[in-house]
Amino acid sequence: MSSPVEEEPKGFTTAIQGEGNRPSLVVRQMPDVPEDIDYYMDHLNDPNLDLRSTRPSSVRSFSMDSKKKVQMGYEQSDIDTESQYDRYSTSRAESAIDFDDESPYPEVRAAVSSVDDPLMPVNTFRMWFLGIFFIFVITFVNQVLAMRYPSVYITGIVVQLVSLPCGKALEKVLPRTVFNFFGYKWSLNPGPFSIKEHVCITVMSNVVVAGVYALEVTLSQKIFYNMDVPESYQILLSIGSQTFGFCLGGFLRKFVVWPSSMIWPGALVNSALFNTLHKNYGQQDRGHMTRERFFLIVLVGSFIWYWVPGYLFTGISFFSWVCWIAPENVTVNALFGVNSGLGMSMLTFDWNMIAFIGSPLVTPWWSEMNTAAAFVLMFWFIAPILYFTNVWQSSHFPISSYLAWDNTGNMYDATVILTDGVFDQAKFDAYSPLYMSVTLALAYGIAFAAFPAVFVHTFLWFRKDIVRRFRSTLKDERDVHSRLMQYYPEVPHWWYLCVGVISLVFLIVSIEVFPSQLPIWGLFLALALASILALPLAMLQAITNQQVPTQVMHELIIGYILPGRPIANMIFKAVAFITGIQAVGFAGDLKLGHYMKIPPRVMFSLQIVATLISALLCSFIQTWMIDNITDICTPGQKQGFRCPGSVTWFTASVIWGGIGPQRIFSIGQRYSALLLFFPIGILLPIPFYFLARRYPLSFWRYINIPVFFAGLGAMPPASGINYISWALTGFIFNYLIRRFHFRWWMRYNYILSAALDAGSALAAIVIFLVLSLPKGGVELVWWGNTVWMNTADALGTPLRPIPEGTTI
């Protein structure tokens, strides 16, 4: 009688056994068409997968060598074959035995461990204590400093570094007493501080770093519209808008979290840093520096170096060296400047400037290529032509600025055209039409193109995957990380549904009970837009590490539907935008938890708790600041609490909700030509899709039109010095080094990115707290810190200044 076989644990897999405990092999018949044709077509929508290196032949079978036989654990027979067909597919129709023990993506293999310890402590007192502690610290500091200029933020990577020694300290000081509550045993100190506890603390911090988006609405109502806003309205709007996205994020799991093709480059950097800090991943190669030592060396070097461009010699940060040679030549400054110019100087020695639009070491090179090509075309070719030919009378203003202008060349004063918070046509006629810099106008057109391009691209490339995944579950995934995650209970859909219903009630009460100018159907329209956009936006970010800015489209839509209502425009944009962003961010954190093997129910709990605490705390802090800081959000505020972001938000509400897009973009208006970007965004993805299908191994499969347009979302205030230095750095590391020094890239690339980010962030915080904040700041005045300020670029001098006392 055969011995009983133990049941295999959920999170691990083995080969299927045949008679005599030998793996059962299936002999595949030769197909009537080459197998690699279907393989190429199935994986054509995944530019991160190298089809040349993973492709099968039509009948790719070969005899195993002796080494392979030892690994497989059986002797070779006449039927020993190894099929490579569709190895990385995730279709439900695939054979159940065709599993992967490693990810097919080098980026994932370089950063993520393919083993798990389900007994590792994660839901501990230490995790919750440190997580909530950092929530309070980050929320307080970032909320206060967000209203100050200049400002600095505590980022998630700072918490990732600081929380590790804090956790190790608690590991040493907390008692190990075991408590028993009705059979449930727990301890304040269950053992060594684990990597999973560390991940949870960092995720809680990441949730609150950006603050509460909807509070910009209530601040504008209080400060700029002089409205009496009750605290209950502020809290309901904050919690409702911040948490509804979690409902959407939960339903995105099967589309952007479980599939291995959704690699989420940002999560890979965090994974690489976690594994490096805890020294529990991979084997050290002899003759190579360890990841831990490499990280510490780069961290210290980055911290020290940032003092040069950040304080001692700021000219090499704003490295507009051509403008230094001709500081009064407006044409030269318009082309080569970095403040109000196009940044053709290209180079900078400040990592924060290089990584202004995201780390170039994280974003895939093909994605950076799309963005760089779009930037050169739109802002180094088309923008100068429009500016120097005075299209839209743009040469009367700086070539690049995120500000709006009036007909005298001054900043547009949005308060002049309002009466009791409502647009006043008579005041508008008496004041001035609105003018924009040429880069801002192009940026709006690009946003118009990106919006439909997202939908067309998603339909063309992912429609089959989306339909198939509506019927899939985690058990259908063959990726090693998905199989390991099967050990942990998933979060039921009704949990997410409950969160969505509660947050919806909060939003309805805040909109209906308090004066908002937004009808209830407007709220449902905002949530519907966010729900429709969540999936394509999440897929794009998971594959390309690029975010698609949608604020402009939300403002445009509601501006046409409800003209003359700036408050309604603000609320609509806040709800529609932050709901989608929260859904994408939540899905990204779930992917990080997926990589680090965090129980999904723990991840759900800590994100909800972090969001609720942050929403309440941010609301109370903002109310206290408005009530107790004199002249807050005014240009002359003595302590620097001038609220630059909030002023921009208010101005946008007047432009889009007051003046309205019909007076700016409709047929017959000055900027009506920008509407042509809509059909461009609809049509442009189509030919590249068919070219990629026709030539599957060519560069056509790497052209991504949504990334082409959406990658330019930081323009303005970004310039060529940000985009081109970012693309050049990405080309060096993610193309040249990855191609010719692949082992070095696998070992150090993501560690390098994390170390550069962390060192620069820590140095910026120290400079701000030690030198900039106390008693008005300590300035270092010399040529290296002033040369870039004494140029037409820094002064924003236009090509054709408007004489004082005249208008255009």
C-alpha positions in Angstrom: 0.0 0.0 0.0 1.4 3.4 -0.9 2.2 5.9 1.7 -0.2 8.8 2.2 0.8 12.0 0.5 0.6 15.2 2.5 -1.7 17.9 1.2 0.3 20.6 -0.5 0.2 24.1 1.1 -1.8 26.7 -0.8 1.0 29.1 -1.4 3.4 26.7 -3.0 3.3 24.5 -6.1 5.0 21.3 -7.3 5.1 19.4 -10.5 2.1 17.2 -11.2 3.1 13.6 -10.4 2.4 10.7 -12.6 2.8 6.9 -12.0 5.8 6.1 -9.9 6.1 9.7 -8.7 7.5 10.7 -12.0 6.3 13.9 -13.6 3.6 13.3 -16.1 4.4 14.8 -19.5 2.1 15.8 -22.2 3.2 15.3 -25.8 1.8 18.2 -27.8 0.8 17.7 -31.4 2.3 19.9 -34.1 -0.1 22.7 -35.0 -1.2 23.5 -38.5 0.2 27.1 -38.1 3.4 28.2 -36.4 2.8 28.5 -32.7 4.8 31.7 -32.4 2.3 33.6 -34.4 -0.3 33.3 -31.7 2.3 33.9 -29.1 3.4 37.2 -30.7 -0.2 38.4 -31.1 -1.1 37.4 -27.5 1.8 39.3 -26.0 2.1 42.2 -28.4 0.4 44.5 -25.9 3.2 44.0 -23.4 6.2 46.1 -24.4 8.0 45.2 -21.2 8.3 41.6 -22.4 11.1 40.9 -24.9 9.5 38.8 -27.6 12.8 38.0 -29.2 14.4 36.4 -26.2 11.2 34.5 -25.0 9.7 33.5 -28.3 9.2 29.8 -29.1 9.9 28.1 -32.4 7.0 26.4 -34.2 8.1 23.1 -32.6 10.7 24.1 -30.1 11.6 20.8 -28.5 15.0 19.6 -27.4 16.5 16.9 -25.4 17.6 17.8 -21.9 21.2 17.7 -21.0 22.5 16.0 -17.9 22.2 19.1 -15.8 18.6 19.5 -16.7 17.9 15.9 -15.9 19.3 16.3 -12.5 17.2 19.4 -11.9 14.0 17.6 -13.1 14.8 14.6 -10.9 14.3 11.8 -13.4 16.1 10.1 -16.2 15.6 11.1 -19.8 13.2 9.0 -21.9 12.1 9.0 -25.5 9.3 11.5 -24.8 11.4 14.0 -22.8 10.5 17.3 -24.5 10.3 20.8 -23.2 7.8 23.0 -24.9 8.3 26.8 -24.7 4.9 27.6 -26.2 3.1 30.6 -24.6 5.1 30.2 -21.5 4.0 33.5 -19.9 0.4 33.6 -20.9 -2.2 34.0 -18.2 -5.2 32.6 -20.2 -7.6 30.4 -18.4 -7.4 28.0 -21.4 -3.8 27.1 -20.6 -2.7 23.9 -19.1 -2.8 23.8 -15.3 0.7 22.4 -15.1 2.4 25.2 -17.0 3.7 27.3 -14.1 6.5 29.8 -13.8 8.9 29.6 -10.8 10.4 33.1 -11.7 8.9 36.1 -13.3 9.5 36.5 -17.0 10.4 40.2 -16.4 14.0 41.0 -15.5 12.8 44.1 -13.6 10.7 41.9 -11.3 13.4 39.2 -10.8 15.9 42.0 -9.9 13.7 43.5 -7.2 11.3 40.8 -5.8 11.9 37.6 -3.9 10.1 34.6 -5.2 9.8 32.9 -1.8 7.6 33.6 1.2 7.3 32.9 4.9 3.6 32.9 5.7 4.4 32.7 9.5 6.4 36.0 9.5 4.7 38.5 11.8 2.9 41.4 10.1 -0.3 42.4 11.9 1.5 43.5 15.1 1.3 46.2 17.7 4.7 47.5 16.5 3.4 47.9 13.0 0.2 49.8 14.0 2.0 51.9 16.6 4.7 53.1 14.2 2.3 53.4 11.3 -0.1 55.6 13.1 2.8 57.6 14.6 4.1 58.4 11.2 0.6 59.2 9.9 0.4 62.0 12.5 3.9 63.3 11.8 3.6 63.3 8.0 0.1 64.7 8.0 1.0 67.5 10.3 4.3 68.5 8.7 3.1 68.2 5.1 -0.2 69.9 5.7 1.4 72.9 7.4 4.3 73.2 5.0 2.1 72.8 1.9 0.6 76.2 2.6 4.1 77.8 2.9 6.5 79.0 0.2 9.2 77.8 -0.1 8.2 74.4 1.1 9.4 70.9 1.5 7.6 67.5 1.9 8.3 64.4 3.8 8.1 61.7 1.2 7.4 58.0 1.6 11.0 57.0 1.0 12.0 59.1 4.1 9.6 57.1 6.2 10.8 53.9 4.6 14.3 54.6 5.9 13.5 56.1 9.3 10.9 53.5 10.3 13.5 50.6 10.1 15.7 51.8 13.1 12.5 52.7 14.9 11.2 49.1 14.4 14.5 47.6 15.5 14.4 49.8 18.6 11.0 48.6 19.6 12.1 45.0 19.0 14.7 45.5 21.7 12.7 47.5 24.3 9.2 46.1 24.1 8.3 43.2 26.5 7.8 39.7 25.0 4.9 38.9 27.3 2.3 36.8 25.5 -1.3 37.9 26.1 -4.3 35.5 25.8 -7.7 37.0 24.9 -10.3 34.3 24.6 -7.9 32.0 22.9 -6.3 34.6 20.7 -2.6 34.9 21.7 -0.6 38.0 20.8 2.5 39.9 22.1 3.8 43.4 22.0 7.1 42.0 20.7 6.6 38.8 18.6 10.3 38.6 17.6 12.6 40.3 15.1 11.1 43.3 13.3 10.0 41.9 10.0 10.1 43.1 6.5 6.4 42.8 6.2 5.8 45.1 9.2 8.2 47.5 7.5 6.2 47.4 4.3 2.9 48.0 6.1 4.3 51.1 7.9 5.6 52.5 4.6 2.3 51.9 2.8 0.4 53.7 5.6 2.7 56.7 5.1 2.4 56.6 1.3 -1.4 56.9 1.7 -1.1 60.2 3.6 1.9 61.9 1.9 -0.2 63.8 -0.7 -2.7 65.2 1.8 -6.4 65.5 1.2 -7.2 66.9 -2.3 -10.7 68.1 -1.5 -9.5 70.5 1.2 -8.4 72.8 -1.6 -12.1 73.2 -2.3 -13.0 74.3 1.3 -9.9 76.5 1.6 -10.9 78.4 -1.6 -14.4 78.7 -0.3 -13.2 80.1 3.0 -10.4 82.4 1.9 -11.1 83.5 -1.6 -14.9 83.2 -1.9 -15.5 84.4 1.7 -18.0 81.6 2.4 -18.9 80.2 5.8 -17.9 76.5 5.6 -19.0 74.3 8.5 -16.5 71.7 9.8 -19.0 68.9 9.2 -19.2 69.7 5.5 -15.4 69.8 5.2 -15.0 66.4 6.9 -17.7 64.6 4.9 -16.3 65.9 1.6 -12.8 64.9 2.6 -13.6 61.4 3.8 -16.1 60.7 1.0 -13.7 61.8 -1.8 -10.7 60.0 -0.3 -12.3 56.7 0.3 -14.5 56.1 -2.7 -11.4 55.3 -4.8 -10.7 52.3 -2.5 -14.0 50.7 -3.7 -12.8 51.1 -7.3 -9.3 49.9 -6.5 -10.6 46.7 -5.0 -12.4 45.8 -8.2 -9.2 46.5 -10.2 -7.3 43.7 -8.6 -8.0 41.0 -11.2 -6.9 43.5 -14.0 -3.8 45.3 -12.7 -2.6 43.5 -9.5 -2.8 39.7 -10.1 -1.5 39.6 -13.7 2.3 39.3 -13.9 2.4 41.6 -17.0 1.3 44.5 -14.8 4.8 45.1 -13.3 4.2 48.5 -11.6 7.8 49.9 -11.8 7.3 52.2 -8.8 6.5 49.2 -6.6 9.6 47.5 -7.9 11.8 50.2 -6.5 10.2 49.9 -3.1 10.6 46.1 -3.2 14.2 46.4 -4.1 14.9 48.8 -1.2 13.0 46.7 1.3 14.9 43.6 0.4 18.2 45.5 0.5 17.5 47.0 3.9 16.6 43.7 5.5 19.4 41.7 3.8 17.1 38.7 3.1 17.1 38.6 -0.6 19.3 36.8 -3.2 22.7 35.4 -3.0 25.8 37.6 -2.9 28.1 37.3 -5.9 31.7 37.0 -5.1 33.7 40.0 -6.2 30.8 42.3 -6.2 29.7 45.0 -3.7 26.7 44.0 -1.7 23.4 45.8 -2.3 23.4 47.1 1.3 26.8 48.7 1.0 26.1 50.1 -2.5 22.9 51.7 -1.1 24.6 53.3 1.8 27.5 54.7 -0.3 25.1 56.3 -2.8 22.8 57.6 -0.1 25.6 59.4 1.7 27.0 60.7 -1.6 23.6 61.9 -2.7 23.0 63.6 0.6 26.4 65.4 0.5 26.2 66.4 -3.2 22.7 67.9 -3.0 24.1 70.7 -0.8 25.9 71.9 -3.9 22.9 72.5 -6.3 20.5 72.9 -3.4 22.3 75.6 -1.5 26.0 76.3 -2.3 25.8 76.7 -6.1 22.2 76.8 -7.2 23.2 77.8 -10.7 24.1 74.2 -11.6 20.6 73.2 -10.7 19.0 75.8 -13.0 21.8 75.3 -15.5 20.8 77.7 -18.2 24.4 78.4 -19.1 23.6 79.8 -22.5 21.5 82.5 -20.9 24.4 83.4 -18.6 26.3 84.4 -21.8 23.5 86.5 -23.2 21.3 87.4 -20.1 19.3 90.2 -21.9 18.7 88.5 -25.2 15.0 87.6 -25.1 15.1 85.1 -28.0 18.1 83.2 -26.5 16.4 83.1 -23.0 13.1 82.0 -24.4 14.8 79.0 -26.1 17.4 78.1 -23.5 16.0 79.3 -20.3 14.7 77.0 -17.6 12.3 79.3 -15.6 10.2 80.8 -18.4 12.0 79.3 -21.4 12.0 75.9 -23.2 15.1 74.5 -21.5 17.2 73.8 -24.6 20.3 74.0 -22.3 19.3 70.3 -21.6 21.7 69.6 -18.7 21.4 69.9 -14.9 23.4 68.5 -12.0 20.5 68.3 -9.6 18.9 64.9 -9.2 15.7 66.6 -8.1 15.5 68.4 -11.4 16.4 65.2 -13.3 13.7 63.3 -11.4 11.2 66.1 -11.4 8.7 64.0 -13.5 9.7 60.7 -11.9 12.8 58.7 -11.5 14.4 57.9 -14.9 15.8 54.7 -13.5 12.3 53.3 -12.9 10.4 54.2 -16.0 11.0 51.7 -18.9 13.1 53.1 -21.6 10.5 52.6 -24.3 8.1 54.8 -22.3 10.8 57.5 -21.8 11.4 57.4 -25.6 7.7 58.1 -26.3 7.7 61.1 -23.9 11.0 62.5 -25.1 9.9 62.3 -28.7 6.6 64.0 -27.9 8.4 66.8 -25.9 10.8 67.6 -28.8 8.0 67.7 -31.3 5.5 69.7 -29.2 7.7 72.1 -27.3 11.0 72.4 -29.2 9.5 72.4 -32.6 5.8 73.5 -32.6 5.9 75.9 -29.6 8.7 78.2 -31.0 7.0 78.4 -34.3 3.7 79.5 -32.6 5.5 81.9 -30.3 7.7 83.7 -32.7 4.9 84.1 -35.2 2.7 85.5 -32.4 -0.1 83.0 -32.7 -2.7 83.7 -30.0 -0.8 87.0 -29.3 1.5 84.7 -27.3 4.7 86.7 -27.8 3.4 89.4 -25.5 3.9 87.0 -22.6 6.6 84.6 -21.5 6.9 81.6 -23.8 6.4 79.1 -20.9 4.4 79.8 -17.8 1.6 78.1 -15.9 0.0 81.5 -15.1 -2.9 83.2 -16.9 -2.6 86.8 -18.2 -4.7 89.8 -18.8 -4.5 92.3 -21.7 -2.0 94.5 -20.0 0.6 91.7 -19.5 -0.1 91.2 -15.8 -1.3 88.1 -14.1 -5.0 87.5 -14.5 -6.9 88.7 -11.4 -9.7 86.2 -11.0 -11.4 88.1 -8.1 -12.3 91.0 -10.4 -14.9 89.1 -12.4 -16.9 87.6 -9.5 -19.9 88.8 -7.6 -20.7 86.8 -4.5 -18.8 83.8 -5.8 -20.6 83.8 -9.2 -19.2 84.9 -12.6 -20.2 88.4 -13.5 -20.4 89.0 -17.3 -20.3 92.8 -17.0 -17.2 92.8 -14.8 -15.6 90.3 -17.3 -16.3 92.6 -20.2 -14.9 95.6 -18.4 -11.7 93.8 -17.3 -10.0 91.6 -19.9 -10.2 88.3 -21.8 -7.9 85.6 -20.7 -4.5 84.9 -22.3 -2.2 81.9 -21.9 1.5 81.3 -22.6 2.1 79.2 -25.7 3.3 76.2 -23.6 0.2 76.3 -21.4 -2.1 76.4 -24.4 -0.3 73.5 -26.0 -0.5 71.6 -22.6 -4.3 72.0 -22.7 -4.4 70.7 -26.2 -2.2 67.7 -25.3 -4.5 67.0 -22.4 -7.4 67.0 -24.8 -5.7 64.5 -27.0 -4.6 62.2 -24.1 -8.1 61.8 -22.8 -9.6 59.9 -25.8 -6.3 58.3 -26.7 -6.5 56.4 -23.4 -9.8 54.8 -24.3 -8.9 54.0 -27.9 -5.6 52.5 -26.9 -7.1 50.4 -24.1 -9.8 49.1 -26.4 -7.4 48.2 -29.2 -4.7 46.6 -27.1 -6.5 45.2 -24.0 -10.1 44.5 -24.9 -9.6 40.7 -25.0 -7.6 40.7 -21.7 -10.2 42.8 -19.9 -13.1 40.6 -21.1 -11.2 37.4 -20.1 -10.3 38.7 -16.7 -13.9 39.5 -15.8 -14.2 35.7 -15.4 -10.8 35.1 -13.8 -9.7 34.6 -10.2 -6.3 34.6 -8.4 -6.2 30.8 -8.8 -6.1 31.2 -12.6 -2.7 33.0 -12.4 0.4 31.0 -13.1 2.8 33.7 -11.9 4.9 32.6 -8.9 3.8 35.6 -6.8 0.1 35.0 -7.4 0.5 31.4 -6.4 2.3 32.3 -3.2 -0.5 34.9 -2.4 -3.1 32.1 -2.6 -2.1 31.2 1.0 -3.7 34.3 2.3 -7.5 34.9 2.3 -8.5 37.6 -0.2 -10.7 40.6 0.7 -14.3 39.9 -0.3 -15.8 42.2 -2.9 -18.6 43.2 -0.4 -16.0 44.8 1.8 -15.1 47.2 -1.0 -18.7 47.6 -1.8 -19.5 48.7 1.8 -16.7 51.3 1.7 -18.1 52.6 -1.6 -21.7 52.9 -0.3 -20.6 54.7 2.9 -18.4 57.1 1.1 -21.1 57.8 -1.4 -23.5 58.7 1.4 -20.9 61.1 2.8 -20.6 62.8 -0.6 -24.3 63.0 -1.1 -24.9 64.6 2.3 -22.0 67.1 1.7 -23.3 68.1 -1.7 -27.0 68.3 -0.9 -27.1 69.7 2.6 -24.5 72.4 2.2 -24.2 75.1 -0.6 -22.1 73.5 -3.3 -23.6 74.8 -6.6 -23.3 71.1 -7.8 -26.6 69.1 -8.4 -26.7 65.5 -7.3 -26.5 64.3 -10.8 -23.3 66.2 -11.2 -21.8 64.1 -8.3 -22.9 60.9 -10.0 -21.4 62.1 -13.3 -18.1 62.7 -11.5 -18.0 59.3 -10.0 -19.0 57.7 -13.3 -16.1 59.4 -15.0 -13.7 58.3 -12.3 -15.0 54.7 -12.5 -14.6 54.6 -16.3 -11.1 56.0 -16.2 -9.8 54.0 -13.3 -9.0 50.8 -15.3 -7.2 52.3 -18.3 -5.3 54.7 -16.1 -4.2 51.9 -13.8 -3.1 49.7 -16.7 -1.0 52.5 -18.2 0.7 53.3 -14.9 1.3 49.6 -14.2 3.0 49.1 -17.6 4.6 52.5 -18.2 5.0 54.2 -14.8 3.3 57.2 -16.3 0.3 59.0 -14.9 -2.3 60.6 -17.2 -3.4 64.0 -15.9 -7.2 64.2 -16.1 -7.9 67.4 -14.2 -8.2 69.5 -17.3 -10.8 67.2 -18.8 -12.9 67.2 -15.7 -12.8 71.0 -15.6 -13.7 71.2 -19.3 -16.7 68.8 -19.0 -18.3 70.4 -16.0 -17.4 73.9 -17.3 -19.5 73.3 -20.4 -22.3 71.6 -18.5 -22.5 74.1 -15.6 -21.1 77.4 -16.7 -20.6 80.3 -14.3 -20.4 78.0 -11.2 -16.8 78.0 -9.9 -17.7 76.2 -6.7 -19.4 73.4 -8.6 -16.4 73.2 -10.9 -14.0 72.7 -8.0 -16.1 70.0 -6.3 -16.6 68.1 -9.5 -12.9 68.2 -10.3 -11.9 67.2 -6.8 -14.3 64.2 -6.7 -13.7 63.0 -10.2 -9.9 63.3 -10.1 -9.1 62.1 -6.6 -11.4 59.2 -6.8 -9.6 57.9 -9.9 -6.2 58.7 -8.5 -7.0 56.9 -5.2 -8.2 53.9 -7.1 -4.9 53.7 -9.1 -2.8 54.4 -6.0 -4.6 51.7 -4.0 -4.1 49.2 -6.8 -0.4 50.1 -6.8 -0.1 49.6 -3.1 -1.9 46.2 -3.5 0.7 45.3 -6.1 3.5 46.2 -3.6 1.7 44.0 -1.0 1.5 41.3 -3.7 5.2 41.4 -4.3 6.1 41.5 -0.6 3.4 38.9 0.3 1.4 41.1 2.7 -2.0 39.5 3.6 -4.6 41.4 1.5 -7.0 41.9 4.5 -4.2 43.5 6.5 -3.4 45.8 3.6 -7.1 46.8 3.3 -7.4 47.6 7.0 -4.2 49.7 7.2 -5.1 51.8 4.1 -8.6 52.5 5.4 -7.3 53.5 8.8 -4.6 55.7 7.4 -7.0 57.5 5.1 -9.6 58.2 7.8 -7.0 59.5 10.3 -5.4 61.7 7.6 -8.7 63.1 6.4 -9.7 64.1 9.9 -6.3 65.4 10.9 -5.8 67.5 7.7 -9.2 69.1 8.2 -8.6 70.1 11.7 -5.1 71.5 10.9 -6.3 73.5 8.0 -9.2 75.0 10.1 -6.8 75.9 12.9 -4.3 77.6 10.5 -7.0 79.7 8.8 -8.3 80.8 12.2 -5.0 81.6 13.8 -2.5 82.7 11.1 -2.8 86.3 10.1 -3.1 87.2 6.4 -2.8 83.5 5.4 -2.8 82.9 1.7 -1.9 86.5 0.8 1.2 87.5 -1.2 2.7 89.5 1.8 2.2 86.9 4.6 5.2 87.4 6.9 5.9 83.7 7.7 5.6 82.7 4.1 2.2 81.0 4.3 1.2 82.3 0.9 -0.6 79.1 -0.3 0.8 79.1 -3.9 -0.9 75.8 -4.8 -4.3 77.0 -3.4 -4.0 80.3 -5.3 -3.5 78.4 -8.5 -6.5 76.1 -7.6 -8.7 79.2 -7.1 -7.6 80.8 -10.3 -8.4 77.6 -12.2 -11.9 77.5 -10.6 -12.6 81.0 -11.9 -11.2 80.3 -15.4 -13.0 77.0 -15.9 -16.0 77.4 -13.7 -16.4 81.2 -14.0 -15.3 82.4 -17.4 -15.9 78.9 -18.7 -14.4 76.9 -21.5 -17.0 78.2 -24.0 -15.4 81.6 -23.8 -11.9 80.2 -24.3 -12.1 77.1 -26.5 -15.4 77.1 -28.4 -15.6 77.8 -32.1 -14.8 81.4 -32.8 -12.8 81.9 -29.6 -9.1 82.5 -29.4 -8.0 79.0 -28.5 -10.6 77.1 -30.5 -8.0 75.4 -32.6 -6.9 73.3 -29.6 -10.1 71.3 -30.0 -8.5 69.6 -33.0 -6.4 67.7 -30.5 -9.5 65.6 -29.7 -9.8 63.9 -33.1 -6.0 63.6 -33.1 -6.1 61.7 -29.8 -8.9 59.4 -31.2 -7.3 58.6 -34.5 -3.5 58.5 -33.8 -3.4 55.2 -31.8 -5.1 53.3 -34.7 -2.3 53.2 -37.4 0.4 52.3 -34.8 -1.8 49.5 -33.6 -2.1 48.0 -37.0 1.6 48.6 -37.8 2.6 46.7 -34.6 0.3 43.8 -35.6 1.8 43.7 -39.1 5.4 43.9 -37.8 5.3 42.4 -34.3 9.1 42.4 -33.7 9.6 46.0 -34.9 9.8 49.2 -32.9 6.1 50.0 -33.7 4.9 47.9 -30.7 6.7 50.4 -28.4 4.9 53.5 -29.6 2.2 54.3 -27.0 0.1 57.3 -27.9 -1.4 57.9 -24.4 2.1 58.0 -23.0 3.2 60.2 -25.9 0.7 62.8 -24.8 0.2 62.2 -21.1 4.0 62.1 -20.4 4.0 65.9 -21.0 1.6 66.6 -18.1 4.3 68.4 -16.1 4.6 71.2 -18.8 4.6 73.9 -17.6 6.3 74.5 -15.1 8.7 71.8 -16.2 11.0 72.6 -19.1 13.5 70.8 -21.4 16.1 70.7 -18.7 13.8 68.3 -16.8 12.5 66.2 -19.7 15.7 65.8 -21.7 18.0 65.2 -18.8 15.5 62.7 -17.5 15.4 60.9 -20.9 19.2 60.9 -21.3 19.6 59.4 -17.9 17.0 56.8 -18.7 18.7 56.0 -22.0 22.0 55.5 -20.2 20.7 53.2 -17.5 17.6 51.5 -18.9 18.9 51.0 -22.4 22.8 51.0 -22.6 23.6 49.6 -19.1 20.7 47.2 -19.2 21.7 46.0 -22.6 25.5 45.8 -22.2 25.9 45.3 -18.4 22.7 43.4 -17.5 24.0 41.8 -14.3 25.0 45.2 -12.9 21.6 46.6 -13.9 19.8 43.7 -12.3 21.8 44.1 -9.1 22.0 47.8 -8.5 19.6 49.8 -10.8 16.6 50.1 -8.5 18.8 50.4 -5.4 20.5 53.4 -7.1 17.2 55.1 -7.8 16.1 54.6 -4.2 19.3 55.9 -2.8 19.4 59.0 -5.0 15.8 59.8 -4.1 16.4 59.3 -0.3 19.7 61.2 -0.1 18.3 64.2 -2.0 15.0 64.2 0.1 16.9 64.1 3.4 19.3 66.8 2.3 16.4 69.1 1.2 14.6 68.6 4.5 17.8 69.4 6.5 18.5 72.5 4.4 15.0 73.7 4.8 14.8 73.2 8.6 18.3 74.4 9.4 19.0 77.2 6.8 15.7 78.3 5.2 13.2 78.2 8.0 14.7 80.0 11.0 14.4 83.8 11.2 13.7 84.3 7.6 16.5 82.0 6.4 20.2 82.1 5.9 21.1 83.1 2.3 24.4 82.5 0.6 24.8 85.4 -1.8 27.4 85.1 -4.5 27.6 84.8 -8.3 26.9 81.1 -8.4 23.5 81.6 -6.7 22.5 84.8 -8.5 23.7 84.4 -12.1 20.7 82.5 -13.2 18.4 85.0 -11.5 19.7 88.0 -13.5 18.4 86.9 -16.9 15.4 87.6 -19.1 14.5 83.9 -18.4 14.2 84.3 -14.7 12.5 87.7 -15.0 9.9 86.3 -17.5 10.6 88.9 -20.1 8.3 88.5 -23.1 9.4 88.9 -26.7 7.0 91.8 -27.3 6.4 93.6 -24.0 3.1 95.5 -23.7 3.8 99.2 -23.1 2.5 100.5 -19.7 -0.9 102.0 -19.9 -1.9 100.1 -23.1 -3.7 96.9 -23.8 -3.6 94.3 -26.6 
